[in-house]
Amino acid sequence: MFEDLKKSIDKGLDYAFMNAEKLAQAAKDMAKENKLTKEEAKKLYDHLVAKSDEARKSVEAELQVLVKATMKKMNIPSQEDIKKLEDRIKNLEAGKKAPAKAKTAPVAAKGPKVKAKK
């Protein structure tokens, strides 16, 4: 029983990553084994294609999340980070061309504060 379950899971995974030609052949083989009509075989093929597309998209999405997390752990900047830095550099370079106004901070009085006696 357990071996049959494992085989079914393995076949399902195989079908998920087959190309259209291999899916068509698998549908034909399954239709012959189960004596399906042409209409049922077509429905089976359409079902296999839809499930294959779903599985492929799901795996791609999970891989993207995994890659992003790995890049973050490795401290590798994303394209978005690089774009922000490029924009920031452009803004800084554009600012250098215009005359800079000197900003002076108010100077704080140094020394101990004296409390007034009453």
N, CA, C and O of each residue as an XYZ file, in Angstrom:
472
protein
N       0.837     -1.200      0.000
C       0.000      0.000      0.000
C       0.875      1.255      0.000
O       0.659      2.171     -0.793
N       1.874      1.288      0.904
C       2.761      2.443      1.004
C       3.548      2.631     -0.289
O       3.739      3.757     -0.746
N       4.003      1.525     -0.877
C       4.763      1.595     -2.128
C       3.896      2.142     -3.261
O       4.382      2.909     -4.093
N       2.625      1.758     -3.302
C       1.717      2.277     -4.325
C       1.529      3.783     -4.168
O       1.476      4.524     -5.150
N       1.430      4.219     -2.917
C       1.280      5.649     -2.648
C       2.523      6.403     -3.106
O       2.410      7.456     -3.734
N       3.703      5.877     -2.800
C       4.946      6.512     -3.229
C       5.024      6.594     -4.752
O       5.427      7.617     -5.305
N       4.635      5.510     -5.427
C       4.670      5.500     -6.893
C       3.712      6.542     -7.458
O       4.041      7.221     -8.431
N       2.535      6.673     -6.861
C       1.560      7.668     -7.324
C       2.099      9.087     -7.160
O       1.949      9.927     -8.047
N       2.724      9.340     -6.021
C       3.299     10.662     -5.773
C       4.418     10.948     -6.772
O       4.494     12.039     -7.337
N       5.284      9.958     -6.983
C       6.385     10.131     -7.935
C       5.866     10.402     -9.341
O       6.387     11.265    -10.048
N       4.834      9.659     -9.740
C       4.261      9.883    -11.074
C       3.661     11.284    -11.162
O       3.800     11.967    -12.176
N       2.997     11.699    -10.093
C       2.404     13.034    -10.084
C       3.460     14.118    -10.254
O       3.264     15.082    -10.993
N       4.567     13.951     -9.569
C       5.657     14.920     -9.708
C       6.252     14.874    -11.110
O       6.588     15.909    -11.685
N       6.380     13.671    -11.653
C       6.884     13.554    -13.019
C       5.970     14.291    -13.996
O       6.448     15.020    -14.866
N       4.675     14.105    -13.856
C       3.724     14.761    -14.740
C       3.777     16.277    -14.595
O       3.573     17.010    -15.563
N       4.048     16.731    -13.396
C       4.070     18.175    -13.145
C       5.147     18.875    -13.960
O       4.998     20.047    -14.307
N       6.233     18.167    -14.268
C       7.347     18.812    -14.947
C       7.593     18.289    -16.363
O       8.676     18.462    -16.921
N       6.586     17.657    -16.926
C       6.695     17.183    -18.311
C       6.349     18.298    -19.276
O       5.575     19.203    -18.963
N       6.947     18.212    -20.467
C       6.556     19.157    -21.511
C       5.267     18.662    -22.161
O       4.795     17.567    -21.859
N       4.708     19.462    -23.044
C       3.400     19.156    -23.640
C       3.417     17.825    -24.394
O       2.452     17.063    -24.330
N       4.500     17.546    -25.101
C       4.588     16.310    -25.876
C       4.563     15.078    -24.968
O       3.869     14.102    -25.251
N       5.324     15.137    -23.883
C       5.362     14.015    -22.956
C       4.035     13.862    -22.218
O       3.605     12.747    -21.922
N       3.386     14.995    -21.923
C       2.073     14.928    -21.271
C       1.051     14.273    -22.197
O       0.216     13.486    -21.752
N       1.121     14.603    -23.488
C       0.190     14.013    -24.449
C       0.389     12.502    -24.516
O      -0.582     11.746    -24.552
N       1.643     12.065    -24.531
C       1.928     10.629    -24.573
C       1.459      9.949    -23.289
O       0.898      8.855    -23.333
N       1.686     10.592    -22.155
C       1.250     10.022    -20.874
C      -0.273      9.904    -20.844
O      -0.808      8.906    -20.360
N      -0.968     10.907    -21.352
C      -2.433     10.863    -21.384
C      -2.909      9.724    -22.286
O      -3.860      9.020    -21.949
N      -2.252      9.545    -23.428
C      -2.620      8.453    -24.335
C      -2.415      7.099    -23.654
O      -3.264      6.212    -23.736
N      -1.261      6.961    -22.975
C      -0.974      5.695    -22.293
C      -1.994      5.416    -21.198
O      -2.476      4.292    -21.062
N      -2.313      6.424    -20.433
C      -3.287      6.249    -19.352
C      -4.670      5.964    -19.908
O      -5.426      5.181    -19.334
N      -5.003      6.603    -21.030
C      -6.309      6.372    -21.656
C      -6.423      4.924    -22.133
O      -7.467      4.291    -21.978
N      -5.322      4.400    -22.724
C      -5.335      3.009    -23.188
C      -5.454      2.050    -22.005
O      -6.235      1.099    -22.043
N      -4.670      2.309    -20.955
C      -4.693      1.428    -19.783
C      -6.067      1.383    -19.132
O      -6.504      0.336    -18.655
N      -6.743      2.522    -19.116
C      -8.038      2.620    -18.436
C      -9.215      2.589    -19.398
O     -10.358      2.799    -18.992
N      -8.942      2.328    -20.667
C      -9.967      2.201    -21.704
C     -10.901      3.424    -21.712
O     -12.121      3.291    -21.618
N     -10.307      4.595    -21.823
C     -11.080      5.837    -21.855
C     -11.501      6.163    -23.273
O     -10.844      5.770    -24.237
N     -12.605      6.885    -23.391
C     -13.032      7.374    -24.699
C     -12.119      8.526    -25.106
O     -11.335      9.031    -24.302
N     -12.233      8.930    -26.366
C     -11.411     10.052    -26.841
C     -11.722     11.322    -26.057
O     -10.827     12.102    -25.732
N     -12.997     11.514    -25.763
C     -13.402     12.705    -25.001
C     -12.814     12.671    -23.592
O     -12.327     13.686    -23.094
N     -12.860     11.514    -22.959
C     -12.291     11.381    -21.615
C     -10.769     11.555    -21.651
O     -10.182     12.149    -20.746
N     -10.143     11.035    -22.699
C      -8.696     11.177    -22.846
C      -8.327     12.649    -23.019
O      -7.335     13.118    -22.460
N      -9.129     13.368    -23.792
C      -8.888     14.807    -23.988
C      -9.029     15.550    -22.664
O      -8.209     16.412    -22.350
N     -10.053     15.226    -21.890
C     -10.247     15.855    -20.576
C      -9.072     15.538    -19.655
O      -8.601     16.402    -18.916
N      -8.605     14.295    -19.707
C      -7.460     13.890    -18.901
C      -6.220     14.688    -19.296
O      -5.486     15.173    -18.434
N      -5.991     14.821    -20.599
C      -4.845     15.600    -21.089
C      -4.948     17.052    -20.619
O      -3.974     17.610    -20.114
N      -6.115     17.663    -20.783
C      -6.307     19.054    -20.349
C      -6.061     19.194    -18.844
O      -5.470     20.171    -18.384
N      -6.526     18.201    -18.095
C      -6.320     18.214    -16.641
C      -4.823     18.114    -16.310
O      -4.322     18.839    -15.451
N      -4.124     17.218    -16.994
C      -2.680     17.067    -16.760
C      -1.924     18.354    -17.099
O      -1.020     18.756    -16.368
N      -2.294     18.989    -18.197
C      -1.633     20.239    -18.598
C      -1.887     21.328    -17.560
O      -0.969     22.050    -17.173
N      -3.130     21.443    -17.113
C      -3.469     22.476    -16.122
C      -2.707     22.232    -14.815
O      -2.146     23.165    -14.242
N      -2.687     20.997    -14.351
C      -1.989     20.673    -13.100
C      -0.479     20.879    -13.250
O       0.187     21.323    -12.315
N       0.047     20.557    -14.416
C       1.469     20.752    -14.666
C       1.823     22.244    -14.605
O       2.829     22.630    -14.009
N       0.989     23.067    -15.225
C       1.215     24.517    -15.199
C       1.131     25.063    -13.769
O       1.953     25.883    -13.360
N       0.135     24.600    -13.022
C      -0.008     25.038    -11.623
C       1.225     24.664    -10.807
O       1.756     25.485    -10.059
N       1.671     23.434    -10.953
C       2.831     22.966    -10.192
C       4.083     23.748    -10.574
O       4.874     24.125     -9.709
N       4.259     23.987    -11.860
C       5.437     24.722    -12.334
C       5.440     26.146    -11.778
O       6.472     26.636    -11.318
N       4.287     26.804    -11.822
C       4.190     28.174    -11.304
C       4.433     28.206     -9.800
O       5.087     29.116     -9.291
N       3.914     27.229     -9.105
C       4.094     27.158     -7.660
C       5.572     26.978     -7.305
O       6.089     27.643     -6.408
N       6.236     26.082     -8.012
C       7.654     25.841     -7.754
C       8.469     27.095     -8.084
O       9.379     27.458     -7.339
N       8.145     27.753     -9.199
C       8.857     28.978     -9.568
C       8.700     30.056     -8.495
O       9.667     30.730     -8.140
N       7.491     30.214     -7.985
C       7.242     31.225     -6.949
C       8.027     30.892     -5.678
O       8.629     31.772     -5.063
N       8.015     29.628     -5.297
C       8.753     29.222     -4.100
C      10.254     29.407     -4.292
O      10.959     29.795     -3.360
N      10.740     29.132     -5.491
C      12.159     29.321     -5.771
C      12.548     30.799     -5.700
O      13.615     31.144     -5.193
N      11.679     31.662     -6.208
C      11.958     33.102     -6.147
C      12.070     33.559     -4.696
O      12.975     34.319     -4.350
N      11.168     33.106     -3.863
C      11.211     33.470     -2.440
C      12.501     32.943     -1.813
O      13.162     33.653     -1.056
N      12.849     31.717     -2.124
C      14.059     31.105     -1.574
C      15.309     31.850     -2.035
O      16.211     32.098     -1.235
N      15.370     32.206     -3.303
C      16.537     32.920     -3.831
C      16.656     34.295     -3.181
O      17.748     34.709     -2.794
N      15.531     35.003     -3.063
C      15.564     36.322     -2.411
C      16.060     36.212     -0.974
O      16.882     37.016     -0.533
N      15.564     35.225     -0.250
C      15.978     35.039      1.141
C      17.462     34.702      1.215
O      18.173     35.198      2.090
N      17.923     33.870      0.311
C      19.337     33.494      0.285
C      20.204     34.698     -0.031
O      21.243     34.899      0.597
N      19.783     35.505     -1.008
C      20.548     36.700     -1.365
C      20.601     37.675     -0.196
O      21.624     38.317      0.043
N      19.501     37.778      0.524
C      19.464     38.671      1.679
C      20.421     38.182      2.764
O      21.150     38.974      3.360
N      20.414     36.878      3.014
C      21.318     36.308      4.018
C      22.777     36.520      3.619
O      23.638     36.722      4.475
N      23.044     36.473      2.327
C      24.409     36.644      1.837
C      24.770     38.117      1.678
O      25.886     38.457      1.285
N      23.814     38.983      1.988
C      24.011     40.431      1.903
C      24.318     40.880      0.469
O      25.153     41.759      0.254
N      23.641     40.271     -0.502
C      23.787     40.646     -1.908
C      22.655     41.612     -2.232
O      21.488     41.290     -2.008
N      22.980     42.788     -2.756
C      21.928     43.773     -3.044
C      21.037     43.321     -4.206
O      21.489     42.673     -5.150
N      19.771     43.682     -4.103
C      18.826     43.363     -5.169
C      18.922     44.430     -6.258
O      19.569     45.460     -6.070
N      18.283     44.182     -7.384
C      18.251     45.168     -8.465
C      17.597     46.457     -7.990
O      17.991     47.552     -8.390
N      16.599     46.313     -7.135
C      15.906     47.483     -6.578
C      16.868     48.313     -5.717
O      16.871     49.541     -5.793
N      17.675     47.641     -4.905
C      18.658     48.338     -4.073
C      19.669     49.084     -4.939
O      20.013     50.232     -4.659
N      20.136     48.425     -5.985
C      21.115     49.043     -6.882
C      20.516     50.253     -7.584
O      21.173     51.284     -7.725
N      19.266     50.126     -8.023
C      18.585     51.245     -8.694
C      18.460     52.437     -7.745
O      18.686     53.577     -8.153
N      18.104     52.184     -6.486
C      17.995     53.272     -5.500
C      19.333     53.973     -5.318
O      19.393     55.201     -5.248
N      20.406     53.191     -5.241
C      21.733     53.777     -5.082
C      22.141     54.594     -6.315
O      22.733     55.666     -6.191
N      21.820     54.080     -7.490
C      22.130     54.821     -8.721
C      21.388     56.153     -8.740
O      21.962     57.187     -9.082
N      20.121     56.122     -8.375
C      19.332     57.361     -8.332
C      19.906     58.334     -7.305
O      19.972     59.540     -7.544
N      20.311     57.806     -6.186
C      20.883     58.645     -5.129
C      22.192     59.292     -5.603
O      22.439     60.469     -5.341
N      23.014     58.523     -6.292
C      24.273     59.062     -6.827
C      23.989     60.168     -7.835
O      24.636     61.215     -7.812
N      23.028     59.938     -8.713
C      22.666     60.970     -9.701
C      22.218     62.245     -9.005
O      22.614     63.343     -9.398
N      21.396     62.103     -7.975
C      20.920     63.277     -7.238
C      22.079     64.001     -6.550
O      22.130     65.231     -6.545
N      22.990     63.250     -5.982
C      24.149     63.860     -5.320
C      25.047     64.567     -6.335
O      25.532     65.668     -6.077
N      25.263     63.939     -7.476
C      26.081     64.557     -8.516
C      25.416     65.811     -9.059
O      26.091     66.802     -9.337
N      24.121     65.775     -9.209
C      23.394     66.958     -9.697
C      23.470     68.071     -8.668
O      23.520     69.244     -9.037
N      23.478     67.736     -7.395
C      23.567     68.720     -6.318
C      24.924     69.391     -6.261
O      25.001     70.546     -5.843
N      25.985     68.734     -6.655
C      27.330     69.304     -6.633
C      27.479     70.408     -7.663
O      28.256     71.341     -7.463
N      26.752     70.314     -8.753
C      26.850     71.316     -9.813
C      26.294     72.651     -9.356
O      26.796     73.705     -9.749
N      25.270     72.612     -8.535
C      24.693     73.855     -8.021
C      25.525     74.297     -6.826
O      26.036     73.456     -6.087
N      25.673     75.633     -6.621
C      26.465     76.088     -5.474
C      25.807     75.652     -4.172
O      24.602     75.803     -3.973
N      26.628     75.117     -3.311
C      26.130     74.635     -2.030
C      26.077     75.771     -1.035
O      27.004     76.576     -0.941
N      24.994     75.831     -0.298
C      24.863     76.845      0.759
C      25.399     76.234      2.039
O      25.081     75.100      2.397
N      26.209     77.009      2.705
C      26.784     76.511      3.958
C      25.730     76.603      5.047
O      25.124     77.651      5.271
N      25.533     75.503      5.702
C      24.587     75.482      6.813
C      25.400     75.423      8.096
O      26.246     74.547      8.277
N      25.132     76.354      8.966
C      25.847     76.347     10.244
C      24.864     76.035     11.345
O      23.747     76.551     11.384
N      25.306     75.189     12.225
C      24.478     74.821     13.357
C      24.728     75.813     14.472
O      25.851     76.293     14.628
N      23.710     76.131     15.250
C      23.916     77.048     16.360
C      24.920     76.464     17.349
O      24.909     75.269     17.646
N      25.777     77.331     17.842
C      26.804     76.895     18.770
C      26.232     76.916     20.171
O      25.684     77.926     20.614
N      26.359     75.809     20.860
C      25.842     75.717     22.224
C      26.882     76.283     23.180
O      28.086     76.127     22.973
N      26.405     76.935     24.217
C      27.312     77.500     25.215
C      27.983     76.370     25.966
O      27.349     75.388     26.352
N      29.274     76.529     26.162
C      30.021     75.486     26.859
C      30.180     75.877     28.311
O      30.139     77.057     28.661
N      30.356     74.903     29.128
C      30.582     75.153     30.540
C      29.410     74.669     31.361
O      28.369     74.304     30.814
N      29.574     74.664     32.693
C      28.507     74.149     33.563
C      27.356     75.128     33.635
O      27.536     76.344     33.566
N      26.190     74.575     33.774
C      24.993     75.410     33.917
C      24.905     75.845     35.378
O      25.120     75.059     36.301
N      24.589     77.095     35.547
C      24.479     77.634     36.902
C      23.028     77.872     37.205
O      22.311     78.490     36.418
N      22.583     77.374     38.365
C      21.192     77.574     38.769
C      21.098     78.890     39.536
O      21.963     79.226     40.345
N      20.074     79.586     39.273
C      19.852     80.851     39.972
C      19.346     80.580     41.371
O      18.495     79.714     41.576
N      19.882     81.334     42.352
C      19.454     81.178     43.736
C      18.316     82.125     44.026
O      18.281     83.230     43.484
N      17.414     81.734     44.841
C      16.276     82.557     45.191
C      16.532     83.302     46.459
O      15.673     84.056     46.916
